[in-house]
Amino acid sequence: MKKYIISATGILFLILSCISLYAAGPRVVRIGAFNYYPAIFQDKDGVVKGFYVDALADLAQRENIRFDYVYGSWSEGLERLKSGEVDVLTSVAFTPERAEYMDYTATPLLTVWGELYAPLASEIDGIREVQGKKIAVMKGDFNARHFIDLMKKFDITCVIIELPGFDDVFKAVASKKVGAGVVNSSFGVAKQEEYGLRSTGVVFNPFDIFFTVAKGKNQSLLTLLENNLANWRHQADSPYNKARQKWSHSNNVPVQVIPSWLGYSIAILAMMTLVAVAFIVVLKRQVRRKTRSVVESAEQYQLLSARQNAILAAVPDIIMEVDSQWVYTWSNSAGFAFFGDDVIGKEAGSYFAATQHTYEIVQPLLEGTEKTLYIESWQRRKDGEVRLLAWWCKALEDEHGSVTGSLSTARDITERKQAENTLKESEERHRTILRTAMDGIWLADTRGRLIEVNDSYCRMSGYNMQELLSMSIPDVDVDDTSARKEGIMTRGEKRYETRHRRKDGTFFEVEVSVQQRPDEGQCLAFLRDISDRKQFEKVLQDKNAELEGFTYTVSHDLKSPLVTIQAYAGMIRQDMETGKLARAQVDLTRIEDAAAKMSDLLNDLLELSRVGRIMNAPSRIDMNRLVKEVMTQLAGLLGRKIEMIICQDLPETHGDQKRIAEVIQNLVENAIKYMGDQAAPRIEIGTRQDGKECVLFVKDNGKGIDLQFHENIFSLFNKLDAKSEGTGIGLALVKRIVEVHGGRVWVESEGAGMGSTFCISLPGVG
């Protein structure tokens, strides 16, 4: 009897403690909520629901807690946890960055993975099909980050569109604003039918999600969540598993998770004598309810297991599980179809083809240093054919964190890899041709926009590749017209010559060969720079004209002394016959003069021909010193009557010092020769600045030159005074030397009796 009284007293104390606890008022805990259906979401009535909410309702009842849900986007939830606006955040994947401002429960809420969804009629059936597509992701999502990393590993370029939540991602995919979207696997399975979407088979990055609190804060709350979550995950009839089954299978029948003995406890206070009886009654009811719950959970588990097996059987990818010794322990139907029905119990390495280092690559999984790995491995199919499989491997761990094996998905990528290699080889050949071609090459679309150019064309045009790819054919082809452009696009191979504009504004001549690619809507052009050829042709024409004039002039001027010699030779013969020897002597003198003149002509012509062919080594020329040396040589010719004015600060130049000295000497001699009867003869050597051009000049106050002769005086054998000394080659020689040095020469004179100024412009003078 005493024992029963003690038991009743204990129960009474427990009940009174509970009543005291609840009387103190509930503890308010703010939870950051976002759209993560079916775990947690905001329903159409504005109420936050989901299996997290149902499970936490049980905890709230037992621990006298009121959970307030602060709804927003995922990224807003992160910011609210940082700022203290919320105490708890759900469904958080572990990252080192987040661990700096979050504390995690040791037990995960779920193990999930990222998955790519697309419309039912979409062409996307693998990772390569997302090339160039718009892909929607949730802003700040762990899956999004790994998907972007995955694209980089495969060298795939796509446009990432960040949206606030998973619902926004599915809405964008369903409305075809994007090609596909990345969501969490649990959300995708629950919502794909509602939005009319399907999985593309691209799954990646299995990971655990947890409850978190702010770093160093709410530790008692974190411990409470951890203890309950650890129990819930290992009890089939726990509030967590019941709620998960309810929401995963659209079963909206309320599940009673709140104990009903509270009412009995109040009755016990009034009837102390009935405490023991009431306790037994309550206990029996709890046992019956728990038993019923276990049965229901078992049935739900069987249903869930059947659904999971059906899903795994329908997945086209191979899914395999190995233990820590790399022995296969489980397979889906695709795995059996590839490896054979006897694959279970066999070591994975027995299916490896040729020499591979697969074990070494995946060893970090078993060592626990890596959670997931990607590897491509050649595997032997059950029929003996060797195929290339792409594996995504996830480490499996026990409750102590020890690695027990690996769960892996695989896809046969043999044909894709072969196609990639073929494409890569073709692209490499294409790049090699573009890179090594001496001719310029561009590729344009049907609108005439340049879509590819090679380095040779960049060098020709002076533009870099990026600049050219923002231009069109008319931007560079200055002779291009709409008609020609249409002709390029609508006809077969075509050749023409045109001018292209360089970046610096200059032009160059090109020979263009265009080949149309009608199937691809493109045209390919090969361009050869013919500027040098055109320039050479022009120079050759000029030289031919010059040679023609030279030949005519030489034949004319050499003919005169020959005629003189021939005429006086005939006179000598007559004088000899008649015995007039004195007259013959005079005729011989005239023959000698004619021969001397011819010799001078030939020597001057020889000197002219050497200019440009026989050059002394170019050097820096001190013009002050050079002019002084030339004046010393001409001292006798100048005498004392001619006043010489020489600038004391003549600029330096660069070239053949001997030839430049010949230029100065010829110009001074020419000034002396045509000084005329000037009473105060004067010659000035100096320099002046014409804009950016530095000009050397030799100026005299002699006879001057009429404007009509300013160009002709630089021609061969052209003398204004036929009776003057010399052969008439001097100024032609000056012009030739100056032009060989890349300069120009001209004369300035206001006319007869006004003197002359011979001007020279040479590169590098100054």
C-alpha positions in Angstrom: 0.0 0.0 0.0 2.9 2.4 0.8 4.4 1.8 -2.6 1.2 2.8 -4.3 1.1 6.0 -2.3 4.6 6.9 -3.2 3.9 6.3 -6.9 0.8 8.4 -6.8 2.7 11.2 -5.1 5.4 11.1 -7.8 2.9 11.3 -10.6 1.2 14.1 -8.8 4.5 16.0 -8.5 5.1 15.5 -12.3 1.7 16.8 -13.2 2.0 19.8 -11.0 5.4 20.5 -12.5 3.9 20.4 -16.0 1.1 22.7 -15.0 3.6 25.1 -13.5 5.7 25.0 -16.6 2.8 25.8 -18.9 1.5 28.4 -16.6 4.7 30.4 -17.0 3.8 31.1 -20.7 5.4 29.5 -23.8 8.9 30.3 -25.1 8.9 32.1 -28.4 11.2 30.7 -31.1 11.4 32.4 -34.5 12.1 30.1 -37.4 13.1 31.4 -40.9 10.8 29.8 -43.4 11.0 29.7 -47.2 9.4 27.8 -50.0 10.9 24.3 -49.7 7.8 22.1 -50.5 6.9 19.7 -48.9 9.2 20.3 -46.0 8.2 23.9 -45.3 6.2 26.4 -47.4 3.5 29.1 -47.2 0.1 27.8 -48.3 -2.4 29.8 -50.3 -4.1 30.8 -47.0 -0.9 32.5 -45.9 -0.1 29.8 -43.2 3.3 28.2 -43.1 2.9 24.4 -43.5 4.9 21.3 -44.2 6.3 18.2 -42.4 8.9 20.3 -40.6 6.0 22.4 -39.1 4.0 19.3 -38.1 7.0 17.7 -36.4 8.0 20.9 -34.6 4.3 21.2 -33.4 4.9 18.1 -31.3 8.0 19.5 -29.8 6.3 22.8 -29.1 3.5 21.0 -27.2 5.9 19.0 -25.1 8.4 21.8 -24.4 6.0 24.8 -24.0 7.4 26.6 -27.0 5.6 28.8 -29.5 7.3 28.6 -33.0 6.7 31.8 -35.0 7.5 31.4 -38.7 9.1 34.4 -40.5 8.5 33.7 -44.2 10.7 35.0 -47.0 13.2 33.9 -49.7 16.1 31.6 -48.9 18.7 34.5 -49.1 16.5 36.6 -46.8 16.4 33.8 -44.3 20.3 33.7 -44.2 20.4 37.5 -43.7 17.8 37.3 -40.9 19.7 34.6 -39.1 22.9 36.8 -39.3 21.0 39.8 -38.0 19.2 38.0 -35.2 15.7 38.5 -36.7 15.2 34.7 -36.5 16.6 32.1 -34.1 16.5 28.9 -36.3 17.0 28.2 -40.0 16.0 24.9 -41.6 17.4 22.9 -44.6 20.9 24.4 -44.5 23.7 22.6 -46.3 27.1 22.7 -44.6 29.8 24.9 -46.1 32.9 26.3 -44.5 31.7 29.8 -45.2 28.4 29.3 -43.4 30.1 27.5 -40.5 31.7 30.8 -39.7 28.4 32.3 -38.6 26.2 29.2 -38.0 26.1 26.2 -35.6 24.6 23.0 -37.0 22.8 20.1 -35.5 24.9 16.9 -35.6 22.0 14.9 -37.1 20.8 16.0 -40.6 17.2 16.7 -41.4 17.4 15.0 -44.9 19.9 13.8 -47.4 19.1 15.4 -50.8 20.7 16.2 -54.1 20.5 18.7 -56.9 18.5 17.9 -60.0 17.9 19.6 -63.3 14.2 19.8 -64.5 12.9 20.8 -67.9 9.5 20.9 -69.8 8.2 17.5 -70.9 8.9 18.2 -74.5 12.4 19.6 -73.9 15.4 18.3 -75.9 17.6 18.4 -72.8 18.4 14.8 -71.8 21.9 15.2 -70.5 24.5 17.7 -69.3 25.8 18.6 -72.7 22.3 19.8 -73.9 22.4 22.8 -71.6 25.1 24.4 -73.7 24.0 28.0 -74.6 20.7 27.6 -72.6 19.2 29.8 -69.9 19.2 27.9 -66.6 17.2 29.1 -63.5 18.6 28.6 -60.0 17.6 29.8 -56.5 19.7 32.7 -55.3 22.2 31.6 -52.6 21.3 27.9 -53.1 23.9 25.2 -52.4 22.8 23.3 -55.5 23.2 26.3 -57.7 26.8 26.8 -56.7 27.7 23.1 -57.4 25.8 23.2 -60.7 27.9 26.2 -61.8 31.1 24.4 -60.8 29.8 21.3 -62.8 29.4 23.5 -65.9 33.0 24.8 -65.5 34.3 21.2 -65.2 32.6 20.2 -68.4 33.6 23.5 -70.1 29.9 24.2 -70.8 28.7 27.8 -71.2 25.1 28.6 -70.1 23.3 31.7 -68.8 22.5 31.4 -65.1 19.3 33.2 -64.0 19.0 33.7 -60.2 15.4 33.7 -58.7 14.2 34.0 -55.1 12.8 30.5 -54.6 12.3 27.0 -56.0 8.7 27.8 -57.0 10.0 30.8 -59.0 12.5 28.4 -60.7 9.7 26.0 -61.7 7.4 28.8 -62.9 10.2 30.2 -65.1 10.8 26.7 -66.6 7.1 26.0 -67.1 6.6 29.3 -68.9 9.7 28.6 -71.0 11.4 31.8 -70.0 14.4 29.5 -69.3 15.4 26.1 -70.8 15.7 24.3 -67.5 16.0 24.8 -63.7 18.0 23.5 -60.8 16.0 22.6 -57.6 16.4 20.3 -54.6 15.4 16.7 -55.3 12.7 16.6 -52.6 11.0 19.7 -54.0 11.4 18.5 -57.6 9.7 15.1 -56.9 6.8 16.7 -55.1 6.2 19.5 -57.6 7.2 18.3 -61.1 3.7 17.0 -61.9 2.0 20.2 -60.8 4.2 22.3 -63.1 4.2 19.8 -66.0 8.0 19.2 -65.8 10.3 16.2 -65.8 13.8 15.4 -64.6 16.4 15.5 -67.3 18.4 12.8 -65.6 21.1 15.3 -64.6 21.5 14.7 -60.8 24.5 15.9 -58.8 25.9 16.8 -55.4 24.2 14.6 -52.8 24.4 16.4 -49.5 22.9 16.6 -46.0 20.7 19.5 -44.7 20.5 20.6 -41.1 18.9 22.8 -38.5 21.1 25.8 -37.7 21.3 28.7 -35.2 23.5 31.8 -35.2 27.1 31.1 -34.1 27.4 30.8 -30.3 23.7 31.7 -29.8 20.7 29.6 -28.8 22.8 26.6 -27.9 20.2 25.1 -25.6 17.7 25.3 -28.4 20.2 23.7 -30.8 20.7 20.8 -28.2 16.9 20.4 -27.9 16.5 20.2 -31.7 19.5 17.7 -32.0 18.1 15.4 -29.2 14.7 15.2 -30.7 15.9 15.0 -34.3 18.2 12.1 -33.4 15.3 10.2 -31.9 12.9 11.1 -34.6 15.2 9.9 -37.4 15.4 6.4 -35.9 11.8 5.9 -34.9 9.4 4.9 -37.6 6.4 6.3 -35.7 8.0 9.6 -34.6 6.2 12.9 -35.3 8.9 13.7 -37.9 8.4 10.5 -39.9 4.6 10.6 -39.6 4.6 14.2 -40.9 7.0 13.3 -43.7 4.8 10.4 -44.8 1.8 12.6 -44.7 3.2 15.3 -46.9 5.1 13.0 -49.2 2.0 11.1 -50.1 -0.6 13.9 -50.1 -2.4 12.3 -47.2 -4.1 15.2 -45.4 -5.8 13.1 -42.7 -4.8 14.7 -39.4 -2.3 12.6 -37.4 -2.7 12.9 -33.6 0.7 13.5 -32.1 -0.2 15.5 -28.9 -0.7 13.3 -25.8 -4.2 13.3 -24.4 -3.4 12.5 -20.8 -3.4 16.2 -19.8 -7.2 16.2 -19.3 -6.8 13.1 -17.1 -4.2 14.8 -15.1 -6.6 17.6 -14.2 -9.1 14.9 -13.1 -6.5 13.2 -11.0 -6.0 16.4 -9.0 -9.7 16.1 -8.0 -9.7 12.4 -7.4 -6.4 11.4 -5.7 -7.8 8.1 -5.0 -8.2 7.3 -8.6 -4.6 8.3 -9.6 -3.3 4.8 -10.0 -6.3 3.6 -11.9 -6.2 6.7 -14.2 -2.5 6.2 -14.8 -3.1 2.6 -15.9 -5.9 3.6 -18.2 -3.8 6.3 -19.8 -0.9 3.9 -20.2 -3.1 1.3 -21.9 -4.5 3.9 -24.3 -0.9 5.1 -25.1 0.2 1.5 -25.8 -2.8 0.9 -28.1 -2.2 4.1 -30.0 1.5 3.5 -30.3 0.8 0.0 -31.6 -1.7 1.3 -34.2 0.9 4.0 -35.2 3.6 1.4 -35.7 1.3 -0.7 -37.9 0.4 2.4 -39.9 4.0 3.4 -40.2 5.0 0.0 -41.4 2.3 0.1 -44.1 3.4 3.6 -45.1 7.0 2.5 -45.1 6.2 -0.4 -47.4 4.3 1.9 -49.7 7.2 4.4 -49.7 9.7 1.6 -50.3 7.6 0.3 -53.2 7.5 3.8 -54.7 11.2 4.3 -54.3 11.9 1.0 -55.9 9.6 1.9 -58.8 11.4 5.2 -59.2 14.8 3.6 -59.1 13.7 1.0 -61.6 12.5 3.8 -64.0 15.7 5.8 -63.7 17.8 5.2 -66.9 21.1 5.8 -65.2 23.0 3.0 -63.4 22.8 3.2 -59.6 25.2 1.0 -57.6 26.2 0.6 -54.0 29.5 -0.8 -52.8 30.9 -1.6 -49.3 34.2 -0.5 -47.9 35.9 -3.3 -49.9 34.5 -2.1 -53.2 32.1 -5.1 -53.4 28.7 -4.4 -55.0 25.9 -4.8 -52.4 23.0 -3.2 -54.3 22.0 -2.2 -57.8 19.0 -0.8 -59.7 17.6 -2.5 -62.8 19.8 -0.4 -65.1 22.9 -1.7 -63.2 21.7 -5.3 -63.6 21.1 -4.7 -67.3 24.7 -3.4 -67.8 26.7 -5.7 -65.5 24.5 -8.7 -65.4 22.2 -10.4 -62.8 25.2 -11.8 -60.9 26.8 -8.4 -60.1 25.9 -8.4 -56.4 28.8 -9.8 -54.4 31.4 -9.1 -57.0 34.3 -6.6 -56.7 33.9 -3.4 -58.8 37.4 -3.8 -60.1 36.5 -7.1 -61.9 34.6 -5.0 -64.4 37.4 -2.5 -65.1 38.7 -2.6 -68.7 42.5 -2.2 -69.4 44.8 -0.5 -66.9 43.1 2.2 -64.9 43.8 4.0 -61.7 40.1 4.1 -60.6 40.7 2.8 -57.1 43.4 5.4 -56.5 41.1 8.2 -57.7 38.2 7.2 -55.5 40.2 6.2 -52.4 39.6 9.6 -50.8 35.9 8.6 -50.5 36.8 5.6 -48.2 39.4 7.7 -46.3 36.7 10.3 -45.6 38.7 13.2 -47.1 36.1 13.6 -49.9 32.3 13.4 -49.7 31.6 13.2 -53.4 33.7 12.5 -56.5 33.3 12.4 -60.3 35.2 9.9 -62.4 35.1 8.5 -65.9 36.0 4.9 -66.2 36.1 2.2 -68.9 33.9 -0.7 -67.8 33.2 -4.1 -69.3 29.6 -4.8 -70.0 28.0 -8.2 -69.5 28.3 -9.0 -73.2 32.0 -8.2 -73.1 31.9 -4.8 -74.9 33.9 -2.0 -73.2 32.0 1.2 -72.6 32.9 4.5 -70.9 30.8 5.3 -67.9 30.7 8.7 -66.1 30.3 8.0 -62.3 29.1 10.4 -59.5 30.1 8.8 -56.2 28.8 9.7 -52.7 30.4 8.3 -49.5 28.0 6.4 -47.2 28.6 6.8 -43.4 27.2 5.1 -40.3 25.9 6.9 -37.2 29.5 7.4 -36.0 30.6 9.1 -39.2 32.7 6.1 -40.4 32.6 5.5 -44.1 30.9 2.2 -44.9 30.9 2.4 -48.7 29.7 4.4 -51.6 26.5 5.0 -53.5 27.2 5.9 -57.2 25.2 6.8 -60.3 26.7 6.2 -63.7 25.8 7.0 -67.3 27.1 5.5 -70.6 28.9 8.4 -72.3 30.9 6.3 -74.9 29.2 7.8 -78.0 29.1 11.3 -76.5 32.9 11.0 -75.7 33.6 9.8 -79.2 31.6 12.6 -80.7 33.4 15.1 -78.4 36.8 13.8 -79.5 35.8 13.9 -83.1 34.6 17.5 -82.7 37.7 18.4 -80.7 39.9 17.0 -83.5 37.9 18.9 -86.1 38.1 22.1 -84.1 41.8 21.6 -83.6 42.4 21.1 -87.3 40.3 24.2 -87.9 42.3 26.2 -85.4 45.6 25.0 -86.8 44.5 26.1 -90.3 43.4 29.5 -89.0 46.6 29.8 -86.9 49.1 28.9 -89.5 47.6 30.3 -92.6 49.6 33.1 -94.2 46.4 34.5 -95.8 43.8 36.4 -93.8 40.7 34.3 -93.1 37.3 35.5 -91.9 33.9 33.7 -91.4 30.7 35.8 -91.6 27.0 35.0 -91.1 24.2 35.8 -93.5 24.0 39.4 -92.2 27.6 40.0 -93.0 28.6 40.0 -89.3 32.2 38.6 -88.7 32.0 35.6 -86.4 35.6 34.3 -86.7 38.9 35.7 -87.9 42.5 34.4 -87.8 45.7 36.1 -86.6 46.9 36.9 -90.1 43.9 39.0 -90.8 44.3 40.8 -87.4 47.9 41.7 -88.4 46.7 42.9 -91.8 43.9 45.1 -90.4 45.6 46.3 -87.2 42.5 45.3 -85.2 42.5 42.8 -82.4 40.2 39.7 -82.6 37.7 41.1 -80.1 37.3 44.3 -82.1 36.8 42.5 -85.4 34.2 40.2 -84.0 32.1 43.2 -83.2 32.2 44.4 -86.8 30.7 43.5 -90.1 32.1 43.2 -93.7 31.2 46.8 -94.7 33.1 48.0 -91.6 36.4 46.8 -93.1 35.7 46.5 -96.8 35.6 50.1 -98.0 34.4 49.1 -101.5 31.7 46.8 -100.2 28.1 47.5 -101.3 24.8 45.9 -100.5 24.7 44.3 -103.9 28.1 42.8 -103.4 27.3 41.6 -99.9 24.1 40.0 -101.2 26.1 38.4 -104.0 28.5 37.0 -101.4 25.7 35.4 -99.5 23.7 34.0 -102.4 26.2 32.6 -104.8 28.9 30.0 -104.7 32.6 30.7 -104.8 33.5 34.3 -105.9 36.8 36.2 -106.4 37.3 39.9 -106.4 39.8 42.6 -105.5 38.9 45.3 -103.0 40.3 47.7 -100.4 40.1 47.2 -96.7 40.5 49.8 -94.0 43.1 49.4 -91.3 42.5 50.5 -87.7 44.8 53.5 -88.3 42.6 54.7 -91.2 44.9 53.7 -94.0 43.9 51.2 -96.7 45.4 48.0 -98.1 44.5 46.1 -101.3 43.3 42.5 -100.9 42.4 39.7 -103.2 39.3 38.0 -101.7 38.1 34.4 -102.4 34.6 33.8 -100.9 33.1 30.4 -100.4 29.4 30.1 -99.3 28.3 27.6 -96.7 24.5 27.4 -97.4 23.8 24.6 -94.9 25.4 26.6 -92.0 24.2 30.1 -93.2 27.8 31.3 -93.3 30.4 32.4 -95.9 34.2 31.8 -95.6 36.7 34.2 -97.1 40.4 34.0 -97.8 42.2 37.3 -98.2 45.6 37.9 -99.6 47.3 41.3 -99.1 48.2 42.5 -102.6 49.2 46.0 -101.5 52.9 45.3 -102.1 52.1 43.7 -105.5 50.0 46.8 -106.4 52.7 49.1 -105.2 55.3 47.1 -107.1 53.2 47.2 -110.2 52.9 51.0 -109.9 56.7 51.3 -109.1 57.4 49.1 -112.1 55.2 51.2 -114.3 56.9 54.4 -113.1 60.3 52.8 -113.6 59.3 51.7 -117.1 58.2 55.2 -117.9 61.4 56.6 -116.4 63.4 54.0 -118.3 61.6 54.9 -121.5 62.3 58.6 -120.9 65.9 57.9 -119.8 66.5 55.8 -122.9 65.1 58.5 -125.1 67.2 61.2 -123.4 70.4 59.2 -123.3 70.1 58.2 -127.0 69.4 61.9 -127.8 72.3 63.4 -125.8 74.8 60.7 -126.7 73.8 61.0 -130.4 74.9 64.7 -130.5 78.7 64.1 -129.8 78.6 61.0 -132.0 77.2 63.1 -134.9 79.9 65.7 -134.2 82.6 63.1 -134.3 81.2 61.5 -137.4 80.9 64.9 -139.2 84.4 66.1 -138.3 85.9 62.7 -139.2 84.5 63.2 -142.7 86.0 66.7 -142.9 89.4 65.4 -141.8 89.3 62.8 -144.7 88.6 65.7 -147.1 91.4 67.8 -145.6 93.8 64.9 -145.9 92.9 64.4 -149.5 93.3 68.1 -150.3 96.4 68.5 -148.1 94.8 71.0 -145.8 96.5 69.7 -142.7 96.1 72.8 -140.6 92.3 72.6 -140.9 92.5 68.8 -140.0 94.2 69.8 -136.8 91.2 72.0 -135.8 88.8 69.2 -136.7 90.7 66.7 -134.6 90.4 69.1 -131.6 86.6 69.2 -132.1 86.5 65.4 -132.2 88.4 65.2 -129.0 86.0 67.7 -127.3 83.0 65.6 -128.4 84.6 62.4 -127.2 85.3 64.1 -123.8 81.7 65.2 -123.5 80.5 61.7 -124.3 82.9 60.4 -121.6 81.5 62.9 -119.1 78.0 61.8 -119.9 78.8 58.2 -119.5 80.6 58.8 -116.2 77.6 60.8 -114.9 75.2 58.1 -116.0 77.3 55.5 -114.3 77.2 57.6 -111.1 73.4 58.0 -111.3 72.9 54.2 -111.8 74.9 53.5 -108.7 72.7 55.5 -106.4 70.4 53.1 -104.5 72.6 50.1 -105.4 75.9 51.0 -103.9 75.4 52.6 -100.5 77.8 53.2 -97.7 76.7 52.1 -94.2 74.1 54.7 -92.8 75.2 56.7 -89.8 74.3 59.7 -87.8 75.4 62.8 -89.8 76.6 66.1 -88.2 75.4 68.5 -90.9 77.4 71.4 -89.5 80.6 69.4 -90.0 79.6 68.0 -93.4 78.8 71.4 -94.9 82.1 72.8 -93.6 84.0 70.0 -95.4 82.0 70.6 -98.6 82.8 74.3 -98.5 86.5 73.5 -98.1 86.4 71.4 -101.3 84.6 74.2 -103.2 86.8 77.0 -101.9 88.6 77.5 -105.2 85.3 77.6 -107.1 83.7 80.0 -104.7 86.6 82.5 -104.7 86.3 85.6 -102.7 83.4 87.3 -104.6 80.6 85.0 -103.4 79.3 85.6 -99.9 78.5 82.3 -98.1 76.0 82.4 -95.2 75.9 79.1 -93.3 73.5 78.5 -90.3 75.5 77.5 -87.3 72.9 75.2 -85.9 72.1 72.8 -88.7 70.2 69.7 -87.6 71.6 66.2 -87.6 70.3 63.5 -90.0 70.8 59.8 -90.7 72.0 58.2 -93.9 74.9 57.7 -96.3 77.3 60.6 -95.4 79.1 60.5 -98.8 75.8 60.7 -100.8 74.4 63.6 -98.6 77.7 65.4 -99.2 77.2 65.0 -103.0 73.7 66.6 -102.6 75.1 69.7 -100.9 78.0 70.0 -103.3 75.8 69.7 -106.4 73.3 72.3 -105.1 76.1 74.8 -104.2 77.9 74.2 -107.6 74.5 74.7 -109.3 74.0 78.0 -107.4 77.5 79.2 -108.5 76.9 78.1 -112.1 73.7 80.0 -112.5 74.6 83.1 -110.4 74.6 85.2 -113.6 76.0 88.8 -113.5 74.9 89.4 -109.9 77.0 92.2 -108.5 76.8 90.9 -104.9 76.5 87.1 -105.3 75.3 85.3 -102.1 74.6 81.7 -101.2 72.9 80.7 -98.0 72.7 77.2 -96.4 70.2 76.9 -93.6 67.1 75.2 -92.1 63.5 76.1 -91.5 60.4 74.4 -89.9 57.4 73.7 -92.2 54.7 72.5 -89.8 56.1 69.2 -88.4 58.7 69.0 -91.3 62.3 70.2 -90.9 63.6 71.5 -94.3 67.2 72.0 -95.3 67.7 74.6 -98.0 70.4 76.1 -100.3 69.4 79.6 -101.4 71.0 81.9 -103.9 70.3 85.4 -105.4 71.2 84.3 -109.0 69.2 84.0 -112.2 66.2 82.3 -110.7 63.9 79.8 -112.4 60.6 80.4 -114.1 57.7 78.4 -112.5 57.2 76.3 -115.7 60.6 74.7 -115.3 60.4 73.9 -111.5 59.7 70.2 -112.2 61.7 69.7 -115.4 65.1 70.8 -114.0 65.3 67.5 -112.0 65.1 65.5 -115.2 68.1 63.9 -117.0 70.2 66.2 -119.2 67.8 69.1 -118.6 69.7 72.4 -118.5 68.1 75.8 -118.5 71.2 77.2 -120.2 72.4 74.8 -122.9 75.7 76.7 -123.2 76.5 76.1 -119.5 79.1 73.6 -118.4 78.1 70.1 -117.2 76.0 67.3 -118.5 72.7 68.2 -116.9 72.7 65.2 -114.6 73.5 67.0 -111.4 70.0 67.8 -110.2 68.7 64.4 -111.3 71.5 62.9 -109.2 70.4 65.0 -106.2 66.8 63.9 -106.7 67.8 60.3 -106.9 69.9 60.4 -103.7 67.2 62.2 -101.7 64.5 59.8 -102.8 66.7 56.8 -101.9 66.9 58.2 -98.4 63.1 58.4 -98.2 62.9 62.2 -98.7 61.9 64.7 -101.3 63.5 67.7 -103.1 61.9 70.7 -104.8 62.8 74.3 -105.9 61.2 77.6 -104.9 61.7 80.6 -107.1 59.6 83.7 -108.0 61.0 83.8 -111.5 63.9 85.0 -113.6 66.3 87.2 -111.7 64.7 86.5 -108.4 67.1 83.8 -107.2 66.4 80.2 -106.3 65.9 78.1 -103.1 66.5 74.3 -103.4 64.7 72.5 -100.5 65.4 69.0 -99.0 63.2 67.1 -96.6 64.7 63.9 -95.1 63.2 61.5 -92.5 65.0 61.8 -89.2 66.2 65.4 -89.7 66.0 67.3 -86.4 
